[in-house]
Amino acid sequence: MKQLIARTAVFAVIGALALSTTGCGKKTGGADGEGEAKSFSYTSTWGKEEPQAKIFRAAIDDFTAQTGIKVEVKWMGRKGTDSLPTEMAAGQGPDLFDTGTDNIAKFRAQNLLAPLDDLLTAKIPGEEKTVGDTLPPAAKQASSDEKGLALVPHTIISTGVWYDASKRPELAAAPPQTWDAFIAYLDDAKKAGRTPLGQDGTVPFYNAYWFYSALVRANGAGSLHALGTDAGAWDKPEVLAAAEQVEKLAKGGYFQKSFMATKFPAAQDSFATGGYDLNINGTWLTSEIKPKLPADARIDSFQYPAGGKNSVEAGTLGWGVNAKGENLEAAKKFLAFVQQKKYAERIGTEALNIPARSDVPAPENLVTLQKAINEATAVHKPYDGAPGLNAWWTDIFMPLDDKLLGGSLTAREFVAQGKKKSATFIESNS
């Protein structure tokens, strides 16, 4: 479940010849006669055996061999970096760290992100292109805020409604483009004795996909985030309309029995083996279920049929540079180096994710989603940035959303309670 919210980047090897596993705050580099750092430190959220770690380890080896700059790296895994913001704020953190779209606001609020706009014009070693030349607009937007480029991405993440084209060729030929067509498909699946939707209902941010997709895909960036900053936003008719779609799903018998009690990854594993027609999930789904898939499976996706702006989600995973680090320029030099096409290609072929470079194809089962992102006329960040509202997201929105999807709240009750509780929250935090 490589979701940014759960794993915090979204979602980065034991050091090779030039690496050492020193403490993340320790700097053993110094500078040569010209003042250039001989090393920089890197703390990663990837475990040493993950594909991403192996890709980045190879890049680090090559970088050290070609520049002489060593990288002091620690491959910590997801939980190993929980204290990273505190360490960085205290001046004890690494020069380079893994992060993602959802964490930009948190790190920026603590003044921990060094400016990276200059990297957009930096030449990629061995290529005629600059870093900026290789990034599609959606990746740049997802990696930036009002202060500029906040992280250098290696992976684009998004959300889709997933199906197996080998079992459901009709979806591959003509995926539903409207809400009515989507419901018609679900009804037909039920009549045929199939379970249309599989849901790991004990994962609140997976449950939130339905309302979030209905609202933001139709109405664009800011429409979900506004619910946590302006209680009056709950009165907009599009909020009720999105909630009514979720209510329809909740009461339609489209999910598996007791779906709200289903523990991850039971539903997505059953989807992989043909137990359910569809599963709404992130781009990491295809790599997570790969071991479960039949040999002839052809997993693909379509966008939630919202209409309106048809905004497409685009988030990124990448690297941030610690504004309080000691060897920033060396870290930034590596970021230009690791953007080489040969490393980006491995994000697609080995990590099975969408590479951030626009000239590198995604794995076959992500090509449709990559195309949707690259051709989108409107894009938004994962969950519309609403998780950045912290307590509102975890204590107000997600519990109410669970009740809506679980069928214990009607759409109108969801909106009424959402407005009331949000108003109280906003007032107490103003």
Salt bridges, closest charged atoms under 4 A:
GLU36 OE2 - LYS333 NZ 3.40
GLU49 OE1 - LYS54 NZ 3.94
GLU50 OE1 - LYS2 NZ 3.20
GLU50 OE1 - ARG78 NH2 2.81
ASP118 OD2 - LYS332 NZ 2.88
GLU127 OE1 - ARG357 NH1 3.05
ASP145 OD2 - ARG108 NE 2.80
ASP164 OD2 - LYS167 NZ 3.31
GLU170 OE2 - ARG168 NE 2.87
ASP235 OD2 - LYS419 NZ 2.85
GLU247 OE2 - LYS251 NZ 2.92
ASP277 OD2 - ARG194 NE 2.94
GLU329 OE2 - LYS332 NZ 3.87
GLU350 OE2 - ARG346 NE 2.74
ASP359 OD2 - LYS129 NZ 2.87
ASP359 OD2 - ARG357 NH2 2.77
GLU375 OE1 - LYS371 NZ 3.08
